[in-house]
């Protein structure tokens, strides 16, 4: 067992190796800029918790999220490294739900490959209270779920982040699967023809989460 200066040197070397590993992981991860437009005036604590949760979920599959809170959309809909998340106010939510004939209690919708998602914050708050969940955690789950649709074109599953129906238990918050992570990374590495995403965003209905 190393003692004295040798132990100190060993500790320094281990810390240096851990730091180098972290830097390497960050360098190898794929960036995804998340533009967040908040019309619901979400509490800063809840929004921060959501940001942390989203970073964790995507970090586990090799995607580094870059969170940017915006007053208006600045994301390029044809930029493969960007996704826009719009958190709607109650009135905006009611109008969009009615206009798109969405199910009652829908938490979010998204369109691929426009990389744009809409969140219905009033419904998210109610769902959090009903299931005794932290609002910020549930908000982060819905954001991660909708980005999964918007970026990776992921389908609904029976468990994990892409679970179709929100449950009270922790199985909802198990993250993306290895295959889902590969699909997200593949989309981010694939060039998109200019204009394609914009056209699809206007011609397709968003996908919903009950």
The 8 nearest C-alpha neighbors of each residue, nearest first, counted from 0:
[[1, 2, 6, 5, 3, 9, 7, 4],
 [2, 0, 6, 5, 3, 9, 4, 7],
 [3, 1, 6, 5, 4, 0, 7, 9],
 [2, 4, 6, 5, 7, 1, 8, 9],
 [5, 3, 7, 6, 8, 2, 1, 9],
 [4, 6, 8, 7, 3, 2, 1, 9],
 [7, 5, 1, 2, 9, 8, 3, 4],
 [8, 6, 4, 10, 9, 5, 11, 3],
 [7, 9, 5, 11, 6, 10, 4, 12],
 [8, 10, 6, 12, 7, 11, 5, 13],
 [11, 9, 7, 13, 8, 12, 6, 14],
 [12, 10, 8, 14, 13, 9, 15, 7],
 [11, 13, 15, 9, 10, 14, 16, 8],
 [14, 12, 16, 10, 15, 11, 9, 17],
 [13, 15, 17, 11, 16, 12, 18, 10],
 [16, 14, 12, 18, 13, 17, 19, 11],
 [15, 17, 19, 13, 14, 18, 20, 12],
 [18, 16, 20, 14, 19, 15, 13, 21],
 [19, 17, 21, 15, 20, 16, 14, 22],
 [18, 20, 16, 22, 17, 21, 23, 15],
 [19, 21, 23, 17, 18, 22, 16, 24],
 [22, 20, 18, 24, 23, 19, 25, 17],
 [21, 23, 19, 25, 20, 24, 26, 18],
 [22, 24, 26, 20, 21, 25, 19, 27],
 [25, 23, 21, 27, 26, 22, 28, 20],
 [26, 24, 22, 28, 23, 27, 21, 63],
 [25, 27, 23, 24, 28, 22, 29, 21],
 [26, 28, 24, 25, 23, 29, 61, 22],
 [29, 27, 61, 62, 25, 26, 63, 24],
 [28, 30, 62, 63, 61, 27, 31, 184],
 [31, 29, 63, 62, 64, 28, 32, 80],
 [30, 32, 64, 80, 81, 65, 63, 33],
 [31, 33, 65, 81, 64, 80, 66, 82],
 [32, 34, 66, 82, 65, 83, 67, 81],
 [35, 33, 83, 67, 68, 84, 82, 32],
 [34, 36, 68, 84, 69, 85, 67, 83],
 [37, 35, 85, 69, 70, 86, 68, 84],
 [36, 38, 86, 39, 40, 85, 35, 87],
 [37, 39, 87, 88, 40, 86, 36, 85],
 [40, 38, 88, 87, 41, 37, 86, 120],
 [41, 39, 38, 37, 42, 88, 43, 86],
 [40, 42, 39, 43, 46, 45, 37, 38],
 [41, 43, 45, 44, 46, 40, 47, 135],
 [42, 44, 46, 45, 47, 41, 40, 48],
 [45, 43, 47, 42, 46, 48, 135, 41],
 [46, 44, 135, 48, 42, 47, 43, 49],
 [47, 45, 49, 43, 48, 44, 135, 50],
 [48, 46, 50, 44, 49, 45, 43, 51],
 [47, 49, 135, 45, 51, 46, 50, 44],
 [48, 50, 139, 135, 46, 52, 47, 51],
 [51, 49, 47, 53, 48, 52, 46, 54],
 [50, 52, 48, 54, 49, 53, 47, 55],
 [51, 53, 49, 55, 54, 139, 50, 48],
 [52, 54, 56, 50, 55, 139, 51, 143],
 [55, 53, 51, 52, 57, 56, 64, 58],
 [56, 54, 58, 52, 53, 57, 59, 51],
 [57, 55, 53, 174, 58, 59, 54, 52],
 [56, 58, 62, 59, 60, 54, 55, 53],
 [57, 59, 55, 62, 61, 60, 63, 56],
 [58, 60, 57, 56, 61, 55, 62, 175],
 [61, 59, 180, 58, 57, 62, 177, 175],
 [60, 62, 28, 58, 59, 29, 57, 63],
 [61, 63, 29, 58, 57, 28, 30, 60],
 [62, 64, 30, 58, 29, 28, 31, 57],
 [65, 63, 31, 54, 32, 30, 66, 62],
 [64, 66, 32, 33, 31, 67, 63, 30],
 [67, 65, 33, 64, 32, 34, 68, 50],
 [68, 66, 34, 35, 33, 69, 65, 32],
 [67, 69, 35, 34, 36, 66, 70, 37],
 [70, 68, 36, 71, 35, 67, 34, 72],
 [69, 71, 36, 72, 68, 37, 35, 38],
 [72, 70, 69, 36, 73, 37, 35, 68],
 [71, 73, 74, 69, 36, 70, 34, 83],
 [72, 74, 71, 75, 69, 34, 83, 70],
 [75, 73, 72, 76, 81, 83, 34, 82],
 [74, 76, 78, 77, 73, 81, 82, 72],
 [77, 75, 113, 78, 74, 196, 197, 114],
 [76, 78, 75, 196, 193, 79, 194, 191],
 [77, 79, 75, 80, 81, 76, 191, 74],
 [80, 78, 187, 81, 77, 190, 191, 189],
 [79, 81, 31, 78, 32, 187, 30, 82],
 [82, 80, 32, 78, 79, 31, 33, 74],
 [81, 83, 114, 33, 115, 34, 32, 84],
 [82, 84, 34, 115, 33, 35, 116, 74],
 [83, 85, 116, 35, 117, 115, 34, 36],
 [86, 84, 36, 117, 35, 87, 118, 37],
 [87, 85, 118, 37, 38, 117, 39, 36],
 [86, 88, 38, 119, 39, 92, 91, 118],
 [87, 89, 39, 91, 38, 90, 92, 120],
 [88, 90, 92, 91, 121, 93, 87, 120],
 [91, 89, 93, 92, 88, 94, 87, 95],
 [92, 90, 88, 94, 93, 89, 87, 95],
 [93, 91, 89, 95, 90, 119, 94, 87],
 [92, 94, 90, 96, 91, 95, 97, 89],
 [93, 95, 91, 97, 92, 96, 98, 90],
 [96, 94, 98, 92, 97, 93, 99, 91],
 [95, 97, 101, 93, 99, 94, 98, 100],
 [98, 96, 100, 94, 95, 99, 93, 101],
 [97, 99, 95, 96, 100, 94, 101, 93],
 [98, 100, 96, 101, 97, 95, 204, 205],
 [101, 99, 97, 98, 96, 102, 95, 103],
 [102, 100, 96, 99, 103, 97, 105, 207],
 [101, 103, 105, 104, 209, 100, 96, 207],
 [102, 104, 105, 101, 209, 96, 100, 122],
 [105, 103, 122, 106, 209, 102, 126, 123],
 [104, 106, 209, 208, 103, 102, 107, 207],
 [107, 105, 119, 123, 122, 208, 118, 104],
 [106, 108, 118, 117, 208, 119, 207, 105],
 [107, 109, 207, 206, 117, 205, 116, 145],
 [110, 108, 116, 205, 206, 149, 145, 115],
 [109, 111, 205, 149, 113, 115, 112, 114],
 [112, 110, 149, 113, 114, 152, 150, 148],
 [111, 113, 114, 196, 149, 110, 150, 199],
 [114, 112, 196, 111, 200, 115, 76, 110],
 [115, 113, 149, 82, 112, 150, 111, 110],
 [114, 116, 83, 113, 82, 109, 110, 84],
 [117, 115, 109, 84, 108, 145, 85, 83],
 [116, 118, 85, 108, 107, 84, 86, 109],
 [117, 119, 107, 86, 87, 120, 106, 85],
 [120, 118, 106, 87, 92, 122, 121, 107],
 [119, 121, 123, 122, 118, 124, 87, 86],
 [122, 120, 124, 123, 119, 89, 125, 88],
 [121, 123, 125, 120, 124, 119, 106, 104],
 [122, 124, 120, 126, 121, 125, 106, 127],
 [125, 123, 127, 121, 122, 126, 134, 120],
 [124, 126, 122, 128, 127, 123, 129, 121],
 [127, 125, 129, 123, 124, 128, 122, 130],
 [126, 128, 132, 124, 130, 125, 134, 129],
 [127, 129, 131, 125, 126, 130, 132, 124],
 [128, 130, 126, 127, 131, 125, 132, 124],
 [131, 129, 167, 127, 128, 132, 126, 166],
 [130, 132, 128, 129, 127, 133, 167, 126],
 [133, 131, 127, 130, 134, 128, 137, 136],
 [132, 134, 136, 135, 127, 137, 131, 128],
 [133, 135, 137, 136, 127, 138, 124, 132],
 [136, 134, 45, 49, 138, 48, 137, 133],
 [135, 137, 139, 133, 138, 134, 49, 48],
 [136, 138, 140, 134, 139, 135, 141, 133],
 [139, 137, 135, 141, 136, 140, 49, 134],
 [138, 140, 49, 142, 136, 137, 52, 141],
 [141, 139, 137, 143, 138, 142, 144, 136],
 [140, 142, 144, 138, 143, 139, 145, 137],
 [141, 143, 139, 145, 144, 140, 146, 138],
 [144, 142, 146, 140, 141, 145, 53, 139],
 [145, 143, 141, 147, 142, 161, 146, 160],
 [144, 146, 148, 147, 142, 143, 109, 116],
 [147, 145, 149, 143, 148, 144, 150, 142],
 [146, 148, 144, 145, 151, 150, 153, 149],
 [149, 147, 152, 153, 145, 146, 151, 150],
 [148, 150, 111, 114, 146, 110, 109, 147],
 [151, 149, 114, 146, 147, 152, 148, 111],
 [150, 152, 183, 153, 147, 182, 148, 186],
 [153, 151, 148, 149, 150, 111, 147, 154],
 [154, 152, 148, 151, 147, 155, 179, 161],
 [155, 153, 156, 152, 148, 161, 147, 163],
 [154, 156, 163, 161, 162, 153, 157, 148],
 [155, 157, 162, 161, 158, 163, 154, 159],
 [158, 156, 162, 163, 155, 159, 161, 164],
 [159, 157, 162, 156, 171, 170, 161, 160],
 [158, 160, 173, 171, 174, 162, 161, 172],
 [159, 161, 174, 162, 175, 144, 172, 171],
 [160, 162, 155, 156, 144, 159, 163, 158],
 [163, 161, 158, 156, 157, 159, 160, 155],
 [162, 164, 155, 156, 161, 208, 157, 165],
 [165, 163, 162, 209, 166, 208, 157, 171],
 [164, 166, 171, 163, 162, 167, 209, 208],
 [167, 165, 168, 171, 164, 170, 130, 169],
 [166, 168, 130, 169, 165, 171, 131, 132],
 [169, 167, 170, 166, 171, 172, 130, 165],
 [168, 170, 171, 172, 167, 173, 166, 159],
 [171, 169, 172, 173, 168, 159, 158, 166],
 [170, 172, 159, 169, 160, 173, 158, 166],
 [171, 173, 169, 170, 174, 159, 160, 140],
 [172, 174, 159, 170, 171, 160, 169, 175],
 [175, 173, 160, 159, 56, 172, 176, 171],
 [176, 174, 160, 179, 180, 159, 177, 56],
 [175, 177, 179, 178, 180, 174, 159, 60],
 [176, 178, 180, 179, 181, 175, 60, 182],
 [177, 179, 181, 180, 176, 182, 175, 183],
 [180, 178, 182, 176, 181, 177, 175, 183],
 [179, 181, 60, 177, 183, 178, 182, 184],
 [180, 182, 178, 184, 179, 183, 185, 177],
 [183, 181, 185, 179, 180, 184, 151, 186],
 [182, 184, 151, 180, 186, 185, 181, 150],
 [183, 185, 187, 181, 186, 182, 180, 188],
 [186, 184, 182, 188, 183, 187, 181, 189],
 [187, 185, 189, 183, 184, 188, 151, 182],
 [186, 188, 184, 79, 185, 189, 80, 183],
 [189, 187, 185, 186, 184, 190, 79, 29],
 [188, 190, 186, 187, 185, 191, 79, 184],
 [191, 189, 188, 192, 79, 187, 186, 78],
 [192, 190, 193, 189, 77, 79, 195, 78],
 [193, 191, 195, 194, 190, 77, 196, 78],
 [192, 194, 195, 77, 191, 196, 197, 78],
 [193, 195, 197, 196, 192, 198, 77, 76],
 [196, 194, 198, 197, 193, 192, 199, 77],
 [195, 197, 113, 199, 112, 198, 77, 194],
 [196, 198, 200, 194, 199, 195, 113, 76],
 [197, 199, 195, 200, 196, 201, 202, 194],
 [200, 198, 202, 196, 201, 197, 203, 195],
 [199, 201, 197, 113, 198, 202, 203, 196],
 [200, 202, 199, 198, 203, 197, 204, 196],
 [201, 203, 199, 200, 198, 204, 197, 205],
 [204, 202, 199, 200, 201, 205, 110, 198],
 [203, 205, 206, 202, 99, 110, 200, 201],
 [206, 204, 109, 110, 108, 207, 203, 116],
 [205, 207, 108, 109, 110, 204, 208, 148],
 [208, 206, 108, 107, 205, 209, 105, 109],
 [207, 209, 105, 107, 106, 163, 108, 164],
 [208, 105, 164, 104, 207, 106, 102, 163]]
